[in-house]
Amino acid sequence: MAKARQQGPESRRISHTALVRSSQVRGQKSRKTLLKTLQQQNAIAPVGKGIWRNISVPPSQFHSFVEPAFRSPQGVVCLLSALSFHRLTTQQPARVWFAIKQDGKPPKTSEIQLEVVRMADICLQEGVEEHRIEGVPVRITSAARTVADCFKFRNRVGIDVAIEALRDCLRKRLASPVEIRRYAQICRVAKVMAPYLETILETL
């Protein structure tokens, strides 16, 4: 294996995030020359047009969330991927479930496959948390909101997944029944979820 080159002072000019745009790289040299130097120093690697990976930032458990969030800052990690983030499932989905607005264009990711979900504007705002993963802001639905989404999109994720997520969310106290009911109302699945919620609450 070839020995990595020692990084020069140019590498310290990169933002401490996993992904950077060409426009974010600044120095005394021209941007083109600086990017070439950084690449020769093994400080960065190309990901897509105008986007580079910062080699000094190691991949995290949720590395797959970073590129879609970086390319589409208003998008939201949701459903099975959000369940995994909140530890409401032991499954690791092969694709990142990513919500965008109804008329939006999915981000063209080069490393990650997406399961695109289209949602109304209110659903891209309500019950959405911002987390930093590898230095990149990533918007993810909260535990309560994720449960409600699973019932709304039960035909895509499966009703068994939705019920198990509801049970685990309550058992682990990641959300209260009041919170869950609120997002069930927003997602228009309150009537669908009600009998499952009442049954689970009786057994806890």
N, C-alpha and C positions, 0 to 999 in steps of 0.2 A: 504493500500500500504506500502510495506517495506521501511523503511528509508534508503536512500543511505548512504553507509559508507563514512566517511571522507577520503579524498584523502591524501595520504602520500607524502613524498618528491620524491618517485619514479615516481609519475605521472608527475612531472616537467621535467622528462628526455625525454618525448615524443616530437617529432617534432610537431609544431603548424599547423598540417594539418589534414584533416578529416580522411585520411587513412595512415597507416604506415605499412611497412614490418617488419617482425621479426628482420631482419638484421639491421634495423635502430634504434632499441631499445638497448641502451647501459647503463651499470651501473657497480657498483662494484660487484654485484652478477652475477651468471651465467645467461645467457640469458633466459633459461628455467624457472629459479626461479623468475627472474625479471618479466617475462610475467605473470606468475601465480600470483604474488603479485599485479601487476597492474590490473589484471582481478578481483581479490578479492576486490580491492579498488574501483571497478566500474569505473576505468579510461579508460579501453579499453574493447572492445567486439569483438569476432571473426567474420570475414566476410567470409573468405575462407582460404585455406591452405596458411599459412605464411603471411596473411594479417589481420590487425586489424583496427577497427574503434576507433578513438580518441573521447571519449564521450564528452570531453570539447568543441568540435567544433560543434555548432548547425547547423542543416540542413538549407540550403539556398533555394531560389526559384528554382535554377537550380541544386539542389542536385543530380538529376538523371544523370547528365553529369559526375559526379565525378568518379564513379567506372569504367566505361569503359575507361575513359581517363587515370586513374591511371594504369589500367591493360594493356592498349595498348597506350603508349605515342605518337606513330606516327599516330594513328588514328585521325579522324576529325569528330566532330559533324557537321552535315550538314542538308540540305533540311528542312523538317518540324520543326525539333528541332532548327535549326539555325534561321528559320523564327520567332519562338517563342522568342528566345534570343534577336533578333533585333527588337522585337515588330512589326513584319510585319504580324502577324496573332493573332487572339484572341483565337485560338484553342490551346489546350495543348495535343500534341500527346501522345497516351498511351504508345508508345515505343520511345526509343531514336534512332534517325536516325544517324547511325555511319558509316563513310567511312573507308575502309581499302584497301590495295593494292590488285591487281587482284589475286595474288596467296597467299594472307595472310590468316591467321586463325583468325576468330572472337574471341575476348576476352570472356572467360567463366565467365560471371558476375553472381553473386549469388543473387543480390537484384534487378537488372534492366533487363528488356526485351529490346532487340535490334532489330532494323530494319537495317540489314546490307546492305551497298551499296559498290560495288567494283568499284574502280577508278584507272585510270592510275597514275603513279608516279607523273607526272607533276601536276595533279589535287589534289594531297595531299600536294602540296607545294604552288602553286599560289593562291593568294587571301585567305590565311589562317592566322588568327590572334590567338595569344595566350592570354588567359585570366586566371586569378587565381580565382578559385571558391573553397571556403572552404580551401584555401591554396594549392590546387592542380592545376598544370598547365593543362589547357584544351584548345585544339586547336579547333577553330570554324571557319567556312567559313565566310568571310566578307559579308556585306549586298549585295554588287554588285555581288559577286561571288555566293551567295545563290540564287539570282534571276536567274542568268544564269543556275545554276544547276536545278532549278525548270522547266525550259524550256527543258533542256536536258532529265530530267527524268519525263517529263509530263505524260507519260503513267502510272507512279506509283503514282504521287501526284495529277494529274488532271490539265488540261490546265487552268481551272478557277482559281485554286490556283496560278498558275504561273503568270497569267495576273494580278490578284489582288496584288500579291507581287511586281510586276514591278510598278504598279500604286502607291502603298503606299511608295515604296522605293524612287521614284522620288518626290512624294508629300511631304514627310517628309525630303527630301534632305539628305538622308543617303548615297547617291552616285550620281555622275553626270552621264549624258548620255554617256560621254566618257568612264568612268570607266565601266559602264554596257556593252557597246559595246566591250570593251577590253576582258572582261571575256566571253562574248558571242562568240568571236572569239576562245578563248582558249578551250571553251566547244563545239565548232563546231555547234553552234545553231544561228549564226548571221543572216542567211537568214530566219530562222523560227521566230526569235524575231523581226526582222526589222519592219514589218507592225504594230505590236502591239505597239512598241516603238514610231513610228512616230504618230500613232493615239493618244496615251496618251499625248505626248508632245504638240500636238495641242490643247488639252483641259486644260492644266495646266496654 
